[in-house]
Every structure is written in C-alpha cells, then in structure tokens.
C-alpha cells in the first residue's frame, strides 16, 4: 500500500486484538509495526492530505482537524483497553515504515523507561 505512515502510539507487543471495525485517520485500520521489544501503531494516510504543505493547510480547517483528532483519539482509546500506549502527537507522520523504525530506534530507551514506570 502506498502513502505516508501516521503513527498513533508506541507500546509493547500485545496479543489481544483491537476492535474489529476500528478505523484510523484516513479510514484505514491501524496495524502494528514491530521494532525490537516495541510496536508502533500506524496506518496509511494519503500524501495529498498529510505531506508537509497539505497538512499545514489542513490544520487551519477546524472540521478536518476535528475529524482527524477524533479518529486519532479513537485508536488511542481502543489501545488503552488492551495495553499501555504512549500516544504520539496528532499528525505524527513518516514517509515509510523505515522512518517509523528509525524514530523508534532513536527513542527506544526513553519509550521503555516510560512504559516501565507506567505499567
């Protein structure tokens, strides 16, 4: 699938499935992207809406922003029923899975320390 990767949260791997009909930002269901002992919860979003310039313009559109915020929070809420998520900022987007993994690698120790404190 093409498009950018929208990242909702980072958490430890979990075995319980999320809600069956859960859709994320852009309408795609979230999926897990593993990296070492962590997973990023991501979905594909279109570049036409989430590349740097279009995203900046959309942030001025309160209806669009409200819909994205609700979808983002819906995924976070679903995650809290099965695990302890570390939510990322609304609009956290990477070009591909490799970019997400690079971010996870750079922040791995911080993520793990925070999860250790919360769990």
C-alpha positions in Angstrom: 0.0 0.0 0.0 1.3 3.5 -0.8 1.0 6.6 1.3 2.6 8.0 4.4 2.6 6.3 7.8 0.5 8.0 10.5 1.7 7.0 14.0 -0.7 6.9 16.9 1.3 5.5 19.7 4.2 3.2 20.7 3.6 0.3 23.1 4.8 -3.1 24.0 3.6 -6.0 21.8 0.2 -7.3 22.8 -1.9 -10.3 21.9 -5.5 -9.1 22.3 -6.9 -7.8 19.0 -8.3 -4.2 18.8 -11.9 -3.6 18.0 -12.8 -5.4 14.7 -14.3 -2.3 12.9 -11.8 0.2 14.2 -10.7 2.7 11.6 -8.0 5.2 12.0 -7.1 8.6 10.4 -7.8 8.4 6.7 -10.1 5.4 7.1 -7.6 2.6 7.1 -7.4 0.3 10.1 -4.4 0.7 12.4 -1.7 -2.0 12.2 1.3 -2.9 14.3 4.8 -2.2 13.2 7.3 -4.1 15.4 10.7 -3.0 16.2 12.8 -4.8 18.9 10.6 -5.0 22.0 8.2 -2.3 20.9 5.5 -1.8 18.4 4.3 1.4 16.7 0.6 1.5 15.9 0.3 3.0 12.4 -2.0 3.4 9.5 -1.5 4.6 5.9 -2.6 8.1 5.1 -2.6 9.9 1.7 0.2 12.3 0.8 -2.4 14.6 -0.6 -3.6 15.3 2.9 -0.6 14.5 5.2 2.5 15.7 3.3 4.0 18.8 5.0 2.3 21.5 2.9 -1.2 20.0 2.7 -1.1 19.1 6.4 -0.1 22.7 7.3 -3.1 24.0 5.3 -5.5 21.4 6.8 -4.5 22.5 10.3 -6.4 25.7 9.6 -9.6 23.8 8.7 -11.4 23.1 12.0 -13.8 20.5 10.6 -10.9 18.5 9.1 -8.8 18.8 12.3 -11.8 17.7 14.4 -12.3 14.6 12.3 -8.6 13.7 12.5 -8.4 14.3 16.2 -11.5 12.1 16.8 -10.0 9.3 14.7 -6.6 9.6 16.4 -8.2 9.5 19.9 -10.4 6.6 18.9 -7.3 4.5 18.2 -5.7 5.6 21.5 -8.9 4.8 23.4 -9.0 1.3 21.8 -5.4 0.7 22.7 -6.0 1.5 26.3 -8.4 -1.4 26.6 -5.6 -3.9 25.6 -2.2 -2.3 26.6 -0.5 0.8 27.9 0.1 3.1 24.9 2.4 6.0 24.7 0.4 8.4 22.4 2.3 10.4 19.9 1.4 13.9 18.9 -1.5 14.4 16.5 -0.2 14.5 12.9 3.0 12.4 13.5 3.7 11.2 10.0 6.6 9.4 8.4 7.4 8.7 4.7 7.5 4.9 5.2 7.9 2.0 7.7 11.7 2.6 7.8 11.2 6.2 9.0 9.0 4.9 11.8 11.5 2.3 12.8 14.3 4.9 12.8 12.2 7.1 15.2 11.6 4.1 17.4 15.3 3.2 17.4 16.3 6.7 18.4 13.7 6.9 21.3 13.7 3.2 22.3 15.3 3.7 25.7 13.0 6.6 26.6 9.9 4.6 25.5 11.0 1.6 27.5 11.7 3.6 30.6 8.4 5.4 30.4 6.5 2.1 29.9 8.3 0.6 32.9 7.1 3.5 35.0 3.5 3.3 33.8 3.0 -0.5 33.9 
